[in-house]
Structure formats: structure tokens, C-alpha cells
Amino acid sequence: MRGIGWSLIVLGVGLALWSFAVTTTVHTDATYLAGLGYQEAKDTYNLGLLQQQMMMLHSGIGLFIAGTIAACVGDLRVAMRRAGSARYDGFLETDSPSE
């Protein structure tokens, strides 16, 4: 469970950092805008891309939180086994009493 937790933490941090590198603008080649006259071509923010960036950031934060909880529960289970206050149920194939 600790391995799954750490994997989720790394994945969450990576996804959150990657969301800041996503381009959220689109290039417009329009040179004439009504009421403003001739303007140079520029980049404008795209609300759909901004929403996608926000969802990536929130997903990364959620994965980080879930990974932190899973890693803490895994460490707690190991500490309880060492103290003799918990017995080994073996409900997961990946668990072993020697953790």
C-alpha cells in the first residue's frame, strides 16, 4: 500500500506541474477588429483550454492527497504489525507479513 501511495504522490505532483506548462492561448490572425480598427495579430486566452488546465491541476492535487493517505495507512499498518497490535489478514496478494 505504501508503494501505491508513493506512486500516486509522484503521479499527482507530475500532473500538477505539467498543468502549468499547458498552453492556454490560441493565435488569432485577425488584423481588423470592428470598432477598434487594424490591430496586430495576437494570442487570446481560450476558456476551454483554461478549464482543461484547471482540471489537470485539480486531478493532480487529488492524486497527491489520495497517495498521501495511502502511504500513511501503509506505514501505519506496518507500525501496528511491528508493535504486535494488528494481525496479518493477507487480504491483498501484494501484502506480506514481513513488510
Jmol script that loads the backbone (N, CA, C; Angstrom):
load data "model"
ATOM      1  N   MET A   1       0.813  -1.186   0.000  1.00  0.00           N
ATOM      2  CA  MET A   1       0.000   0.000   0.000  1.00  0.00           C
ATOM      3  C   MET A   1       0.869   1.267   0.000  1.00  0.00           C
ATOM      4  N   ARG A   2       2.046   1.131   0.625  1.00  0.00           N
ATOM      5  CA  ARG A   2       2.948   2.281   0.602  1.00  0.00           C
ATOM      6  C   ARG A   2       3.440   2.566  -0.810  1.00  0.00           C
ATOM      7  N   GLY A   3       3.714   1.498  -1.568  1.00  0.00           N
ATOM      8  CA  GLY A   3       4.174   1.679  -2.943  1.00  0.00           C
ATOM      9  C   GLY A   3       3.124   2.337  -3.821  1.00  0.00           C
ATOM     10  N   ILE A   4       1.885   1.927  -3.639  1.00  0.00           N
ATOM     11  CA  ILE A   4       0.792   2.547  -4.392  1.00  0.00           C
ATOM     12  C   ILE A   4       0.668   4.017  -3.999  1.00  0.00           C
ATOM     13  N   GLY A   5       0.785   4.288  -2.715  1.00  0.00           N
ATOM     14  CA  GLY A   5       0.698   5.668  -2.236  1.00  0.00           C
ATOM     15  C   GLY A   5       1.782   6.550  -2.811  1.00  0.00           C
ATOM     16  N   TRP A   6       3.013   6.062  -2.782  1.00  0.00           N
ATOM     17  CA  TRP A   6       4.111   6.862  -3.339  1.00  0.00           C
ATOM     18  C   TRP A   6       3.967   7.032  -4.846  1.00  0.00           C
ATOM     19  N   SER A   7       3.456   6.033  -5.521  1.00  0.00           N
ATOM     20  CA  SER A   7       3.224   6.157  -6.964  1.00  0.00           C
ATOM     21  C   SER A   7       2.179   7.234  -7.246  1.00  0.00           C
ATOM     22  N   LEU A   8       1.115   7.256  -6.460  1.00  0.00           N
ATOM     23  CA  LEU A   8       0.091   8.287  -6.640  1.00  0.00           C
ATOM     24  C   LEU A   8       0.623   9.675  -6.317  1.00  0.00           C
ATOM     25  N   ILE A   9       1.488   9.760  -5.318  1.00  0.00           N
ATOM     26  CA  ILE A   9       2.080  11.061  -4.974  1.00  0.00           C
ATOM     27  C   ILE A   9       2.924  11.582  -6.138  1.00  0.00           C
ATOM     28  N   VAL A  10       3.764  10.738  -6.689  1.00  0.00           N
ATOM     29  CA  VAL A  10       4.625  11.155  -7.804  1.00  0.00           C
ATOM     30  C   VAL A  10       3.786  11.516  -9.025  1.00  0.00           C
ATOM     31  N   LEU A  11       2.778  10.696  -9.319  1.00  0.00           N
ATOM     32  CA  LEU A  11       1.894  10.970 -10.455  1.00  0.00           C
ATOM     33  C   LEU A  11       1.133  12.281 -10.247  1.00  0.00           C
ATOM     34  N   GLY A  12       0.650  12.519  -9.037  1.00  0.00           N
ATOM     35  CA  GLY A  12      -0.087  13.751  -8.754  1.00  0.00           C
ATOM     36  C   GLY A  12       0.771  14.990  -8.875  1.00  0.00           C
ATOM     37  N   VAL A  13       1.986  14.938  -8.339  1.00  0.00           N
ATOM     38  CA  VAL A  13       2.886  16.089  -8.446  1.00  0.00           C
ATOM     39  C   VAL A  13       3.258  16.336  -9.905  1.00  0.00           C
ATOM     40  N   GLY A  14       3.527  15.258 -10.635  1.00  0.00           N
ATOM     41  CA  GLY A  14       3.863  15.403 -12.054  1.00  0.00           C
ATOM     42  C   GLY A  14       2.724  16.013 -12.851  1.00  0.00           C
ATOM     43  N   LEU A  15       1.498  15.557 -12.605  1.00  0.00           N
ATOM     44  CA  LEU A  15       0.336  16.089 -13.322  1.00  0.00           C
ATOM     45  C   LEU A  15       0.086  17.546 -12.960  1.00  0.00           C
ATOM     46  N   ALA A  16       0.242  17.889 -11.691  1.00  0.00           N
ATOM     47  CA  ALA A  16       0.042  19.280 -11.273  1.00  0.00           C
ATOM     48  C   ALA A  16       1.097  20.207 -11.898  1.00  0.00           C
ATOM     49  N   LEU A  17       2.339  19.761 -11.936  1.00  0.00           N
ATOM     50  CA  LEU A  17       3.384  20.582 -12.548  1.00  0.00           C
ATOM     51  C   LEU A  17       3.206  20.676 -14.062  1.00  0.00           C
ATOM     52  N   TRP A  18       2.774  19.585 -14.680  1.00  0.00           N
ATOM     53  CA  TRP A  18       2.563  19.582 -16.132  1.00  0.00           C
ATOM     54  C   TRP A  18       1.426  20.523 -16.515  1.00  0.00           C
ATOM     55  N   SER A  19       0.447  20.690 -15.634  1.00  0.00           N
ATOM     56  CA  SER A  19      -0.682  21.564 -15.967  1.00  0.00           C
ATOM     57  C   SER A  19      -0.235  23.012 -16.141  1.00  0.00           C
ATOM     58  N   PHE A  20       0.856  23.406 -15.486  1.00  0.00           N
ATOM     59  CA  PHE A  20       1.341  24.777 -15.646  1.00  0.00           C
ATOM     60  C   PHE A  20       2.068  24.981 -16.977  1.00  0.00           C
ATOM     61  N   ALA A  21       2.465  23.900 -17.626  1.00  0.00           N
ATOM     62  CA  ALA A  21       3.181  24.010 -18.903  1.00  0.00           C
ATOM     63  C   ALA A  21       2.240  23.962 -20.102  1.00  0.00           C
ATOM     64  N   VAL A  22       0.956  23.715 -19.860  1.00  0.00           N
ATOM     65  CA  VAL A  22      -0.010  23.608 -20.951  1.00  0.00           C
ATOM     66  C   VAL A  22      -0.294  24.997 -21.516  1.00  0.00           C
ATOM     67  N   THR A  23      -0.291  25.112 -22.831  1.00  0.00           N
ATOM     68  CA  THR A  23      -0.593  26.379 -23.482  1.00  0.00           C
ATOM     69  C   THR A  23      -2.095  26.616 -23.441  1.00  0.00           C
ATOM     70  N   THR A  24      -2.497  27.775 -22.959  1.00  0.00           N
ATOM     71  CA  THR A  24      -3.919  28.081 -22.834  1.00  0.00           C
ATOM     72  C   THR A  24      -4.354  29.205 -23.767  1.00  0.00           C
ATOM     73  N   THR A  25      -3.515  29.539 -24.734  1.00  0.00           N
ATOM     74  CA  THR A  25      -3.859  30.597 -25.680  1.00  0.00           C
ATOM     75  C   THR A  25      -3.930  30.038 -27.087  1.00  0.00           C
ATOM     76  N   VAL A  26      -4.673  30.726 -27.923  1.00  0.00           N
ATOM     77  CA  VAL A  26      -4.729  30.405 -29.345  1.00  0.00           C
ATOM     78  C   VAL A  26      -4.331  31.657 -30.115  1.00  0.00           C
ATOM     79  N   HIS A  27      -3.669  31.469 -31.238  1.00  0.00           N
ATOM     80  CA  HIS A  27      -3.191  32.586 -32.035  1.00  0.00           C
ATOM     81  C   HIS A  27      -4.303  33.053 -32.963  1.00  0.00           C
ATOM     82  N   THR A  28      -4.525  34.344 -33.007  1.00  0.00           N
ATOM     83  CA  THR A  28      -5.517  34.916 -33.919  1.00  0.00           C
ATOM     84  C   THR A  28      -4.788  35.714 -34.986  1.00  0.00           C
ATOM     85  N   ASP A  29      -5.176  35.477 -36.212  1.00  0.00           N
ATOM     86  CA  ASP A  29      -4.563  36.198 -37.327  1.00  0.00           C
ATOM     87  C   ASP A  29      -5.390  37.395 -37.763  1.00  0.00           C
ATOM     88  N   ALA A  30      -6.442  37.694 -37.040  1.00  0.00           N
ATOM     89  CA  ALA A  30      -7.300  38.812 -37.418  1.00  0.00           C
ATOM     90  C   ALA A  30      -6.519  40.115 -37.300  1.00  0.00           C
ATOM     91  N   THR A  31      -6.549  40.903 -38.365  1.00  0.00           N
ATOM     92  CA  THR A  31      -5.853  42.187 -38.333  1.00  0.00           C
ATOM     93  C   THR A  31      -6.822  43.350 -38.229  1.00  0.00           C
ATOM     94  N   TYR A  32      -8.123  43.094 -38.443  1.00  0.00           N
ATOM     95  CA  TYR A  32      -9.106  44.170 -38.333  1.00  0.00           C
ATOM     96  C   TYR A  32     -10.192  43.747 -37.354  1.00  0.00           C
ATOM     97  N   LEU A  33     -10.414  44.538 -36.375  1.00  0.00           N
ATOM     98  CA  LEU A  33     -11.478  44.293 -35.408  1.00  0.00           C
ATOM     99  C   LEU A  33     -12.468  45.453 -35.488  1.00  0.00           C
ATOM    100  N   ALA A  34     -13.745  45.118 -35.588  1.00  0.00           N
ATOM    101  CA  ALA A  34     -14.775  46.146 -35.727  1.00  0.00           C
ATOM    102  C   ALA A  34     -14.737  47.087 -34.524  1.00  0.00           C
ATOM    103  N   GLY A  35     -14.716  48.352 -34.786  1.00  0.00           N
ATOM    104  CA  GLY A  35     -14.710  49.354 -33.727  1.00  0.00           C
ATOM    105  C   GLY A  35     -13.318  49.704 -33.225  1.00  0.00           C
ATOM    106  N   LEU A  36     -12.362  48.814 -33.437  1.00  0.00           N
ATOM    107  CA  LEU A  36     -11.002  49.080 -32.967  1.00  0.00           C
ATOM    108  C   LEU A  36     -10.034  49.370 -34.100  1.00  0.00           C
ATOM    109  N   GLY A  37     -10.426  49.064 -35.317  1.00  0.00           N
ATOM    110  CA  GLY A  37      -9.568  49.302 -36.459  1.00  0.00           C
ATOM    111  C   GLY A  37      -8.573  48.176 -36.643  1.00  0.00           C
ATOM    112  N   TYR A  38      -7.461  48.497 -37.262  1.00  0.00           N
ATOM    113  CA  TYR A  38      -6.450  47.483 -37.539  1.00  0.00           C
ATOM    114  C   TYR A  38      -5.608  47.210 -36.290  1.00  0.00           C
ATOM    115  N   GLN A  39      -5.481  45.966 -35.979  1.00  0.00           N
ATOM    116  CA  GLN A  39      -4.697  45.533 -34.831  1.00  0.00           C
ATOM    117  C   GLN A  39      -3.696  44.493 -35.315  1.00  0.00           C
ATOM    118  N   GLU A  40      -2.615  44.345 -34.574  1.00  0.00           N
ATOM    119  CA  GLU A  40      -1.660  43.289 -34.928  1.00  0.00           C
ATOM    120  C   GLU A  40      -2.172  41.944 -34.419  1.00  0.00           C
ATOM    121  N   ALA A  41      -1.740  40.879 -35.054  1.00  0.00           N
ATOM    122  CA  ALA A  41      -2.146  39.534 -34.640  1.00  0.00           C
ATOM    123  C   ALA A  41      -1.618  39.265 -33.234  1.00  0.00           C
ATOM    124  N   LYS A  42      -2.434  38.591 -32.426  1.00  0.00           N
ATOM    125  CA  LYS A  42      -2.032  38.333 -31.046  1.00  0.00           C
ATOM    126  C   LYS A  42      -2.631  37.023 -30.563  1.00  0.00           C
ATOM    127  N   ASP A  43      -2.208  36.622 -29.383  1.00  0.00           N
ATOM    128  CA  ASP A  43      -2.732  35.404 -28.761  1.00  0.00           C
ATOM    129  C   ASP A  43      -3.853  35.784 -27.801  1.00  0.00           C
ATOM    130  N   THR A  44      -4.907  34.986 -27.824  1.00  0.00           N
ATOM    131  CA  THR A  44      -6.017  35.214 -26.907  1.00  0.00           C
ATOM    132  C   THR A  44      -6.220  33.968 -26.057  1.00  0.00           C
ATOM    133  N   TYR A  45      -6.721  34.171 -24.850  1.00  0.00           N
ATOM    134  CA  TYR A  45      -6.963  33.044 -23.944  1.00  0.00           C
ATOM    135  C   TYR A  45      -8.195  32.277 -24.389  1.00  0.00           C
ATOM    136  N   ASN A  46      -8.084  30.952 -24.371  1.00  0.00           N
ATOM    137  CA  ASN A  46      -9.169  30.066 -24.744  1.00  0.00           C
ATOM    138  C   ASN A  46      -9.758  29.484 -23.457  1.00  0.00           C
ATOM    139  N   LEU A  47     -11.041  29.723 -23.219  1.00  0.00           N
ATOM    140  CA  LEU A  47     -11.663  29.277 -21.969  1.00  0.00           C
ATOM    141  C   LEU A  47     -11.681  27.761 -21.856  1.00  0.00           C
ATOM    142  N   GLY A  48     -11.832  27.054 -22.970  1.00  0.00           N
ATOM    143  CA  GLY A  48     -11.805  25.590 -22.936  1.00  0.00           C
ATOM    144  C   GLY A  48     -10.447  25.062 -22.500  1.00  0.00           C
ATOM    145  N   LEU A  49      -9.383  25.672 -23.005  1.00  0.00           N
ATOM    146  CA  LEU A  49      -8.035  25.252 -22.604  1.00  0.00           C
ATOM    147  C   LEU A  49      -7.739  25.632 -21.160  1.00  0.00           C
ATOM    148  N   LEU A  50      -8.258  26.761 -20.716  1.00  0.00           N
ATOM    149  CA  LEU A  50      -8.088  27.143 -19.310  1.00  0.00           C
ATOM    150  C   LEU A  50      -8.801  26.157 -18.389  1.00  0.00           C
ATOM    151  N   GLN A  51      -9.999  25.706 -18.804  1.00  0.00           N
ATOM    152  CA  GLN A  51     -10.726  24.734 -17.997  1.00  0.00           C
ATOM    153  C   GLN A  51      -9.986  23.398 -17.960  1.00  0.00           C
ATOM    154  N   GLN A  52      -9.405  23.003 -19.095  1.00  0.00           N
ATOM    155  CA  GLN A  52      -8.639  21.757 -19.126  1.00  0.00           C
ATOM    156  C   GLN A  52      -7.419  21.855 -18.203  1.00  0.00           C
ATOM    157  N   GLN A  53      -6.760  23.006 -18.197  1.00  0.00           N
ATOM    158  CA  GLN A  53      -5.618  23.203 -17.309  1.00  0.00           C
ATOM    159  C   GLN A  53      -6.046  23.124 -15.847  1.00  0.00           C
ATOM    160  N   MET A  54      -7.189  23.714 -15.526  1.00  0.00           N
ATOM    161  CA  MET A  54      -7.687  23.688 -14.156  1.00  0.00           C
ATOM    162  C   MET A  54      -8.032  22.260 -13.728  1.00  0.00           C
ATOM    163  N   MET A  55      -8.644  21.476 -14.629  1.00  0.00           N
ATOM    164  CA  MET A  55      -8.988  20.099 -14.284  1.00  0.00           C
ATOM    165  C   MET A  55      -7.743  19.245 -14.094  1.00  0.00           C
ATOM    166  N   MET A  56      -6.701  19.484 -14.884  1.00  0.00           N
ATOM    167  CA  MET A  56      -5.442  18.758 -14.705  1.00  0.00           C
ATOM    168  C   MET A  56      -4.821  19.095 -13.355  1.00  0.00           C
ATOM    169  N   LEU A  57      -4.847  20.362 -12.977  1.00  0.00           N
ATOM    170  CA  LEU A  57      -4.293  20.774 -11.692  1.00  0.00           C
ATOM    171  C   LEU A  57      -5.067  20.139 -10.541  1.00  0.00           C
ATOM    172  N   HIS A  58      -6.394  20.174 -10.612  1.00  0.00           N
ATOM    173  CA  HIS A  58      -7.210  19.598  -9.540  1.00  0.00           C
ATOM    174  C   HIS A  58      -7.041  18.084  -9.472  1.00  0.00           C
ATOM    175  N   SER A  59      -6.911  17.430 -10.615  1.00  0.00           N
ATOM    176  CA  SER A  59      -6.679  15.979 -10.612  1.00  0.00           C
ATOM    177  C   SER A  59      -5.335  15.652  -9.973  1.00  0.00           C
ATOM    178  N   GLY A  60      -4.312  16.436 -10.281  1.00  0.00           N
ATOM    179  CA  GLY A  60      -3.001  16.230  -9.674  1.00  0.00           C
ATOM    180  C   GLY A  60      -3.030  16.413  -8.173  1.00  0.00           C
ATOM    181  N   ILE A  61      -3.750  17.427  -7.716  1.00  0.00           N
ATOM    182  CA  ILE A  61      -3.868  17.652  -6.269  1.00  0.00           C
ATOM    183  C   ILE A  61      -4.622  16.501  -5.618  1.00  0.00           C
ATOM    184  N   GLY A  62      -5.690  16.022  -6.275  1.00  0.00           N
ATOM    185  CA  GLY A  62      -6.450  14.898  -5.735  1.00  0.00           C
ATOM    186  C   GLY A  62      -5.624  13.629  -5.658  1.00  0.00           C
ATOM    187  N   LEU A  63      -4.831  13.353  -6.694  1.00  0.00           N
ATOM    188  CA  LEU A  63      -3.963  12.179  -6.666  1.00  0.00           C
ATOM    189  C   LEU A  63      -2.910  12.297  -5.576  1.00  0.00           C
ATOM    190  N   PHE A  64      -2.389  13.496  -5.378  1.00  0.00           N
ATOM    191  CA  PHE A  64      -1.409  13.712  -4.323  1.00  0.00           C
ATOM    192  C   PHE A  64      -2.013  13.433  -2.948  1.00  0.00           C
ATOM    193  N   ILE A  65      -3.223  13.921  -2.723  1.00  0.00           N
ATOM    194  CA  ILE A  65      -3.887  13.705  -1.425  1.00  0.00           C
ATOM    195  C   ILE A  65      -4.193  12.227  -1.222  1.00  0.00           C
ATOM    196  N   ALA A  66      -4.713  11.563  -2.263  1.00  0.00           N
ATOM    197  CA  ALA A  66      -5.011  10.133  -2.155  1.00  0.00           C
ATOM    198  C   ALA A  66      -3.742   9.321  -1.912  1.00  0.00           C
ATOM    199  N   GLY A  67      -2.653   9.686  -2.583  1.00  0.00           N
ATOM    200  CA  GLY A  67      -1.389   9.000  -2.384  1.00  0.00           C
ATOM    201  C   GLY A  67      -0.832   9.197  -0.988  1.00  0.00           C
ATOM    202  N   THR A  68      -0.983  10.405  -0.453  1.00  0.00           N
ATOM    203  CA  THR A  68      -0.526  10.676   0.906  1.00  0.00           C
ATOM    204  C   THR A  68      -1.296   9.835   1.916  1.00  0.00           C
ATOM    205  N   ILE A  69      -2.602   9.735   1.733  1.00  0.00           N
ATOM    206  CA  ILE A  69      -3.422   8.924   2.636  1.00  0.00           C
ATOM    207  C   ILE A  69      -3.033   7.451   2.533  1.00  0.00           C
ATOM    208  N   ALA A  70      -2.862   6.955   1.298  1.00  0.00           N
ATOM    209  CA  ALA A  70      -2.500   5.549   1.112  1.00  0.00           C
ATOM    210  C   ALA A  70      -1.127   5.240   1.713  1.00  0.00           C
ATOM    211  N   ALA A  71      -0.170   6.137   1.522  1.00  0.00           N
ATOM    212  CA  ALA A  71       1.164   5.908   2.087  1.00  0.00           C
ATOM    213  C   ALA A  71       1.132   5.935   3.611  1.00  0.00           C
ATOM    214  N   CYS A  72       0.347   6.833   4.184  1.00  0.00           N
ATOM    215  CA  CYS A  72       0.238   6.894   5.651  1.00  0.00           C
ATOM    216  C   CYS A  72      -0.445   5.657   6.210  1.00  0.00           C
ATOM    217  N   VAL A  73      -1.485   5.182   5.547  1.00  0.00           N
ATOM    218  CA  VAL A  73      -2.166   3.966   6.003  1.00  0.00           C
ATOM    219  C   VAL A  73      -1.220   2.768   5.905  1.00  0.00           C
ATOM    220  N   GLY A  74      -0.438   2.700   4.828  1.00  0.00           N
ATOM    221  CA  GLY A  74       0.533   1.618   4.691  1.00  0.00           C
ATOM    222  C   GLY A  74       1.579   1.647   5.790  1.00  0.00           C
ATOM    223  N   ASP A  75       2.089   2.824   6.112  1.00  0.00           N
ATOM    224  CA  ASP A  75       3.066   2.948   7.205  1.00  0.00           C
ATOM    225  C   ASP A  75       2.442   2.608   8.554  1.00  0.00           C
ATOM    226  N   LEU A  76       1.192   3.016   8.745  1.00  0.00           N
ATOM    227  CA  LEU A  76       0.506   2.707   9.998  1.00  0.00           C
ATOM    228  C   LEU A  76       0.305   1.205  10.165  1.00  0.00           C
ATOM    229  N   ARG A  77      -0.040   0.515   9.081  1.00  0.00           N
ATOM    230  CA  ARG A  77      -0.225  -0.936   9.147  1.00  0.00           C
ATOM    231  C   ARG A  77       1.086  -1.633   9.510  1.00  0.00           C
ATOM    232  N   VAL A  78       2.187  -1.163   8.912  1.00  0.00           N
ATOM    233  CA  VAL A  78       3.490  -1.759   9.215  1.00  0.00           C
ATOM    234  C   VAL A  78       3.860  -1.520  10.677  1.00  0.00           C
ATOM    235  N   ALA A  79       3.625  -0.311  11.164  1.00  0.00           N
ATOM    236  CA  ALA A  79       3.958   0.001  12.559  1.00  0.00           C
ATOM    237  C   ALA A  79       3.098  -0.807  13.528  1.00  0.00           C
ATOM    238  N   MET A  80       1.836  -1.021  13.173  1.00  0.00           N
ATOM    239  CA  MET A  80       0.958  -1.804  14.053  1.00  0.00           C
ATOM    240  C   MET A  80       1.374  -3.273  14.074  1.00  0.00           C
ATOM    241  N   ARG A  81       1.816  -3.786  12.923  1.00  0.00           N
ATOM    242  CA  ARG A  81       2.290  -5.176  12.894  1.00  0.00           C
ATOM    243  C   ARG A  81       3.549  -5.346  13.736  1.00  0.00           C
ATOM    244  N   ARG A  82       4.465  -4.385  13.646  1.00  0.00           N
ATOM    245  CA  ARG A  82       5.702  -4.459  14.424  1.00  0.00           C
ATOM    246  C   ARG A  82       5.434  -4.384  15.917  1.00  0.00           C
ATOM    247  N   ALA A  83       4.430  -3.604  16.292  1.00  0.00           N
ATOM    248  CA  ALA A  83       4.093  -3.463  17.702  1.00  0.00           C
ATOM    249  C   ALA A  83       3.277  -4.637  18.212  1.00  0.00           C
ATOM    250  N   GLY A  84       2.795  -5.470  17.308  1.00  0.00           N
ATOM    251  CA  GLY A  84       2.009  -6.632  17.709  1.00  0.00           C
ATOM    252  C   GLY A  84       0.555  -6.315  17.989  1.00  0.00           C
ATOM    253  N   SER A  85       0.114  -5.115  17.602  1.00  0.00           N
ATOM    254  CA  SER A  85      -1.272  -4.747  17.874  1.00  0.00           C
ATOM    255  C   SER A  85      -2.198  -5.049  16.706  1.00  0.00           C
ATOM    256  N   ALA A  86      -1.669  -5.580  15.619  1.00  0.00           N
ATOM    257  CA  ALA A  86      -2.503  -5.939  14.473  1.00  0.00           C
ATOM    258  C   ALA A  86      -2.043  -7.288  13.953  1.00  0.00           C
ATOM    259  N   ARG A  87      -2.976  -8.078  13.509  1.00  0.00           N
ATOM    260  CA  ARG A  87      -2.615  -9.373  12.946  1.00  0.00           C
ATOM    261  C   ARG A  87      -2.624  -9.278  11.428  1.00  0.00           C
ATOM    262  N   TYR A  88      -1.945 -10.170  10.785  1.00  0.00           N
ATOM    263  CA  TYR A  88      -1.864 -10.178   9.331  1.00  0.00           C
ATOM    264  C   TYR A  88      -3.057 -10.940   8.769  1.00  0.00           C
ATOM    265  N   ASP A  89      -3.869 -10.232   7.977  1.00  0.00           N
ATOM    266  CA  ASP A  89      -5.040 -10.855   7.373  1.00  0.00           C
ATOM    267  C   ASP A  89      -4.731 -11.401   5.989  1.00  0.00           C
ATOM    268  N   GLY A  90      -3.802 -10.785   5.306  1.00  0.00           N
ATOM    269  CA  GLY A  90      -3.452 -11.233   3.961  1.00  0.00           C
ATOM    270  C   GLY A  90      -4.558 -11.022   2.955  1.00  0.00           C
ATOM    271  N   PHE A  91      -5.283  -9.927   3.078  1.00  0.00           N
ATOM    272  CA  PHE A  91      -6.400  -9.690   2.182  1.00  0.00           C
ATOM    273  C   PHE A  91      -5.949  -9.183   0.821  1.00  0.00           C
ATOM    274  N   LEU A  92      -4.735  -8.749   0.708  1.00  0.00           N
ATOM    275  CA  LEU A  92      -4.188  -8.372  -0.588  1.00  0.00           C
ATOM    276  C   LEU A  92      -3.017  -9.289  -0.934  1.00  0.00           C
ATOM    277  N   GLU A  93      -2.954  -9.669  -2.199  1.00  0.00           N
ATOM    278  CA  GLU A  93      -1.866 -10.569  -2.597  1.00  0.00           C
ATOM    279  C   GLU A  93      -0.513  -9.911  -2.496  1.00  0.00           C
ATOM    280  N   THR A  94      -0.480  -8.593  -2.620  1.00  0.00           N
ATOM    281  CA  THR A  94       0.796  -7.890  -2.570  1.00  0.00           C
ATOM    282  C   THR A  94       1.283  -7.685  -1.159  1.00  0.00           C
ATOM    283  N   ASP A  95       0.401  -7.861  -0.170  1.00  0.00           N
ATOM    284  CA  ASP A  95       0.812  -7.686   1.227  1.00  0.00           C
ATOM    285  C   ASP A  95       1.600  -8.913   1.681  1.00  0.00           C
ATOM    286  N   SER A  96       2.516  -8.648   2.536  1.00  0.00           N
ATOM    287  CA  SER A  96       3.267  -9.736   3.133  1.00  0.00           C
ATOM    288  C   SER A  96       3.503  -9.419   4.593  1.00  0.00           C
ATOM    289  N   PRO A  97       3.567 -10.411   5.452  1.00  0.00           N
ATOM    290  CA  PRO A  97       3.756 -10.111   6.869  1.00  0.00           C
ATOM    291  C   PRO A  97       5.107  -9.542   7.202  1.00  0.00           C
ATOM    292  N   SER A  98       6.047  -9.584   6.277  1.00  0.00           N
ATOM    293  CA  SER A  98       7.393  -9.087   6.573  1.00  0.00           C
ATOM    294  C   SER A  98       7.572  -7.628   6.230  1.00  0.00           C
ATOM    295  N   GLU A  99       6.528  -6.933   5.799  1.00  0.00           N
ATOM    296  CA  GLU A  99       6.652  -5.513   5.440  1.00  0.00           C
ATOM    297  C   GLU A  99       7.099  -4.689   6.611  1.00  0.00           C
TER     298      GLU A  99
END
end "model"
wireframe off; spacefill off
backbone 0.3
color backbone group
